[in-house]
Amino acid sequence: MPPTEHDAEIAALEAELRAAQLGADVAALDRLIADDLLFTGPDGALATKADDLAAYRDGVMRVASHEPQALRVRRVGADVAVAALRARMTGSYAGTPFAGVARYTRVWAREDGRWRIVAGHVSVTPLDPSSA
């Protein structure tokens, strides 16, 4: 199936995830992330669901702003979709501020009737100071 910018179901899940990240809503993140998540962070390290939830729970990861710029979705089948998101973000990680454009690739899969993120990757490009 070709990528689309108009997949309402996956776009709604991405919006729910964004709200959970902004609010450090660990319960919502727990619902949206598969137990066996494989996620590669901007430093190349592989993280698990437990790692991600702990980072939000403990305040290690704080997202101050998250402005989506583009979302493309490719349905692989009825129960799998790949989302490619570009978003402008600010916040801090382990007390170190960040500001940049993040490129996320997430694999959403329907498991037991619920959509969850089963895999993902993020790359971050620092903001150009003249565009801030």
PyMOL commands that set and color helices and strands:
alter all, ss='L'
color gray80, all
select helices_A, chain A and resi 8-22+26-32+49-57+129-131
alter helices_A, ss='H'
color red, helices_A
select strands_A, chain A and resi 33-40+46-47+61-77+80-93+96-111+114-126
alter strands_A, ss='S'
color yellow, strands_A
deselect
rebuild
show_as cartoon
